[in-house]
Amino acid sequence: MKKRIVTMLLVGCIGVNAVAMTGCGNSESSAAEAQVEATADETSNQHTVTYYDSDGTTVLDTKVVDHKANAEDFTPEKEGYTFVGWFATPKLTREFDFSRAITEDTPLYAGFVSYVEDTRSFAIVGSGESELLKESNWGEVISDDHRLTKEDNSEANQYTITVELQEGDQFQFAVDETWADQRGYGYLESGMLDGKTYFKNAGGLGDTPAEKSNIEVAVAGTYTFTLTTFPGEDVYDEADQYYTEETKENFNSNPYDKITWTYTE
């Protein structure tokens, strides 16, 4: 009888120890899983912004930012070149908006250009209710009043013009009556100011890219435009079926050229 009692006590002790060990094991496992989940949450709440050179492969810098925070904007240096901005695509077709919240790992691409003097003369061409554009009649007439003034600057090509425009006017900048080297809506740094739309994309003939689309005036007033050009970076759409060497300037574009503007009532 005594042996039986002792045996039962031993079995009971073993059972208690097993439960205790199992509980301890579960506790350690839960703690480990919690640590992994915490690390995963921390990782998902941060993203890496990689800053590339314009070749798309050379890394200039990397920075870690919190989820939905903004990427840091800085100006890299490259001997013999001028930095013109960060781009969202490796082909440098669209500038990156630094007000955009970062929600994933993001690559940025630096735009660098070397200075080449621009010897072209640009004019405003279009049509509408304003006197200057009514006279232009889509570029049929280009007078001195339509010509932009090239600034005296040995380090940058900048053309300016101040014009009074009416709502609904449409225009672009080009070098001649054939609209060669045209610079349209896609070259605007922005069509908005303080949350208000001043310019709209009015498109063009057929399937027109933004760079060759008409700029439509949404708010009447006096505008001063500055066209900045980088002729050494011009590209030509030689794949277009209508491209010829004689008409090549009608198939010209540039990833860095930019139109900025100021407004007064």
C-alpha angles and dihedrals in degrees: 000000000000091000090053092052091049091050092051091049091052092050090049092051092049090050092050092048091049091052090047092050092046091051091050091049092050090049093052092046092050091049091051092048091049090052091051091048091048091051091048091050091049091050094048090051091059132057135193120236111200118200113207132190116245089269088072095230109062109089113220096179144333127216133185116223132183121256111282092006123125126262117245116255117214138157116244121202129228121177113249094010138091120225111230103177149294119289131206096216131053090234088058093234097135130037116231117250107225091196088068116108114242111234100161142019105299133199120207127191126212120229113216126177135179119224117259119171113247111221096180125109117223129204136187110249129182144085141263144101098308113098095239096051094040087057091046092057093192093319099310088122123040114176131170088269089063094051121100117229116241112225119235097247124136093197103046140032107230127165123189138189134171116211139167110233135188129218110273095026114139126204150147136190120252140155100241149357092286090060092241114177089011118189113201142162096315091064094058112111085216139343092209137071124192091347094308124115114236099163133033134196105254095180121215142228112337121326098354123182117229092252090063098036122114118258110231120204113233097177124040117229146095116307133189112204127196118196113196115194137191104192093179088068098049115132131198129217096228091164092068110110091229096050118123132162089246093055098032094120089065087062095048125123138159131207093210106041111111141189118210126178147186127209137213127175 
